[in-house]
Amino acid sequence: MFAQERHNSIRKAVRERQRLSFAELQKLFHISPATLRRDLSKLENAGELIRVHGGVLDPLYARSEISFDERQQRQKLEKQSIASIANDLIPAGSSVFVDAGSTCLEAGKLLMRRADIRLITHSIALVGSCSHAEASIICIGGELRKVSGALVGGTAINAFANLQFDFALIGATGLNAEGCWTTEFTESEVKKNMITRAKRRIVLADQSKWQAPGTVLFSRWEKINDWVVDRLPTDAVQALPRSTFVHHPVR
């Protein structure tokens, strides 16, 4: 395949799939790492893609995140399965910070039915579902980021100085061997504070997030205790440190 044909094929794949890892690109086009790097550099300079750590993004996808309502409907059954497992990991008497995000929202909806725990959150969607909650609820303030329904910024960050909790349920835009990723710095800062103030850190993310890093790394795996996933990707076990436990449904 000539270089121009290859460039057209790479461009088409990125447009169709929106984000691809370097490993996926190599497998698709059967080219060496050096050739792939040259191709991606030319395509990036032409504005055809955005290179991020571990892969590439479609520019349109990177500039306009999927709406929260749309994300709620994607992988609905998988998210509910993850939420059920997460609920089982939380013992009675626990305090739990629930991150914003569609998967964490499903977990929060289960947890709020329990009178034996305390929930803390910056998720507007979860707070909006809590009118008949059995759990005690603490909501931290901040500036609303509409695309995710998260309260972020200085007010949210300052709240963590007076908080500590047993568990943090954390969402992620993407995961790879390096760690957990999101798309935006203000949400990254909230996640970092969640990790610092929690005794146990649990990432909730379906298997489609694996090998799909975002633009901002908010945590390396060494700081994460558990990953709850609907189906374990085949290459994930070798990539994660032994200190991180993976939970998924028995099939």
Buried (B, 14 or more C-beta within 10 A) or exposed (E): EEEEEBBBBBBEBBBEBBBBBBBBBBEEBEBEEEBBEEBBEEBBEEEBBBBBBBBBBBBEBBEEBBEBEEBBEEBEEBBBBBBBBBBEBBEEEBBBBBBBBBBBBBBBBBBBEBEEBBBBBBBBBBBEBBEEBEBEBBBBEBEBBEBBBBBBBEEBBEBBEEBEBBBBBBBBBBBBBBBBBBBBEBBBBBBBBBBEBBEBBBBBBBBBBBBBBBBBBBBEBEBBBBBBBBBBBEEBEEBBEEEBEBBBBEE
